[in-house]
Amino acid sequence: MTIWDILIWGGTALTVVGLLALAWCILTVIRARRAGQTDDVLRDTMRRVMAINLAALAGSVIGLMAVVVGIMLGN
């Protein structure tokens, strides 16, 4: 296993974790909207989820970049 293989698999793992976190964000917001909460409680929920959502998106992008770099430099 070369360093490029490690980069590819590490990037894949980071991307999967990011996508799972994005799915968690979507489900959390759907549950909060269906619960019929007040606007203030819903805004607080959205504020918390937004930070996790941005971190998950950034992690997925970095993971995909690692996969692409690993594929391009590994060949």
N, C-alpha and C positions, 0 to 999 in steps of 0.2 A: 504494500500500500504506500503510495507516494504522498507527498505533501499536498498535491493537487487533489487527490482522492479525498483526503481529510477535509480540504477546503470545500469540496463539492458536498460531501455528506454533512458537514457542519452547517453549511448554508441551507441545505435541505431541511435539517432539523430546526434551524432558526425560523425558516419560512413556515413550517408546519405549526410551530408554537405560536407564531404571529397570527396565522389563520384561525387557530383555535381560540385565541384571545379575541379576535374580531367576531367570531361566532358568539362567544360569551357576551360581548357588548351588545350585539343585536338582540339576543334573547333577553338580556336584562332590561333593555329599553322596551321591548314588546311587553314583557310582564308588568313593568311599571305603568305603561299606558293602559293596559287592560284592567289594572287594579283600581282605576278611577281615583287616583290620588289628586290632591289639590295641586294648583300650579306651582306653589313654592316647593313642595316635596318633590314634584316631578322635575323641577329645575335643578334641585340639589342632586337628584339621582343622575340627571343628564350631565351635570358638571363633573361628577366623579367618573362616570363612564367615558366622558370625552377625553380625559387624560390617559386612561388605559387604551382607548381606541387609537389615539395618536401614537402612543408607544408601540402598540401592536403593529400598526401600519409601518412605522419606521423599522421595526424588527424584520418584518416581512420583506421590505425593500432591500435592506442590508443583506439578508439571507439570499435573496435572488441575485443580487450583485455578486456575492461570493460564489454562487453556483456558476454564473456566467464567466467570471474571471477564472475559476478553476477549470472550466471546460476549454476556454480559449487558450490558456497557458499550458494546460496539461497535454495538449496534442502537439 
